[in-house]
Amino acid sequence: MTNGLTRRNFLTTAGLAGIAAAGMGLAGCAPKAAGAVEGAASAAATGAAGAGGTVPASWDEECDVLVLGAGGAGASAALAATKAGASVIVLDSQASNNFNATSICKGNFCVVGSDEQKALGIEDSVEKFLEDALANGNSDGNVIRANREDAIRVFAENSARGYQLLKELGVEFPDPYMQVGHSLLRCHVVDNAKMLQLLTDASKKAGADYQFETEFTKLVRDGSGTVMGAIAVKDGKEKAFKAKKAVLMCTGSFVRNVELVEECAMGFSKIPLFTGEGLTGAGHLALMDMGGALWGRECIYACEGDSEDGKAYTEMCLFGAIVTDLSGNRFFDDGQYWTNARTRAVVAKAKQEGNEKFQTWQVFDQAAYDRAVENGPSNGIYPENESYFIKADTIEELAEAINAPDLPATLAKYNEDIANGGDTQFGRVYWNGVGTPTPVALDQAPYYAYASFPHLLYTPCTGFMINGDCQVLGQYGEEPIGGGRLFAAGEIITRSIVGNHYMVGAGIGSCTTLGMVIGEKAAALDPWE
């Protein structure tokens, strides 16, 4: 939920940890105004905690496993831990988990070794997924703390098992299709809202205690740094939750923390949000306070493709479209998938144009349109979004219709470059990221334009690193934080899987799978008392 700072000129992790320890005072992270929180838990019993500890004078509630966050990772963790016999409490700041990042995302879910793959004769494996993930995550050569083989392996090795559990709950997986970052058909489009509800219902039935409108604020640790529980605020009062076995950090992204978003990328906080209300970054600040290091701060990005009213969505670059400014000029490599560089270009161009809504045009021909229709939801063309496309018989007529006078010359140059072997303006080599086809000319009338608006949805490439046991690593070396009783899954650690570039479907796919894994690991521990 918190984002990070860039490596070059942002605050140091230690500096932010100091801010967090001073009271979580960054906007979006403080649960209540100063003096508004009551409760005995707010006074740490330093004698019992030891130097640097935060153990409260008394505990209000206790359980074996405390899960922070009720999204896909948290609900999966809760189900796995309760099935293994542990008592589980799940804390979430919102009134329910019906509108969070899991339930509202586009539905791409990647599986390594699904039944649907096998039925199509697709031979997938852990090694193939590992090769794809490392190639996609490090494709820009920035390999410093990009993604990790041990983390990728623990996801890939458990992917089919997690998928089978979801199928048993009633989640439907249609045939897989090709998506960015993958060398074979591995992504399924699933109903994520239904999936989350099924996980929540199943974990509640198994005995998990969900406590909504309860806002996590900080971890409790003893003087040696071993995590013992957490502090949360409910109805204006602090409560101390003892976790006798482990705390599971599943708090998601940080996109609603304006200060931290701006520290990652100036101007990005002005991009509209389309995500859960609880993504304030409290989990990120807590992990930094523990000594965790936040990586990929320069990798935050926005998604493009929403209509202005938010009722339609498409990613026409996946089918060969170009992207232009309001005048009809290309201004970046539109063949890269969602990246920080791409979003920076959109923000800079919007500022230059006085374009407060960050609008761009996705422009394409009939052949691209047909490819998108064949694909259908959730990235292509389907009945619900067909009316949002502007159509013209010639590119000149389209330019006039959308008031983009430079468009004919732009498309003529692009088509000439493609015919002569490649894009000389911006070096485009893919339709839309690694694993997608190479560019083709857009020369089959009629022509189309779609008014595209960006939004901040998630931060999968900015997060903490985990090891093969799903423990968060500290700033230096390979030593995990939390004394063996702190695990993490979901978007807060997705960077460990995807690296510098998002691998479509790996977000939801890994959050539910690794949620299951950490729930099992936590339940298997002996209590610390």
Disulfide bonds with the S-S distance in Angstrom:
none
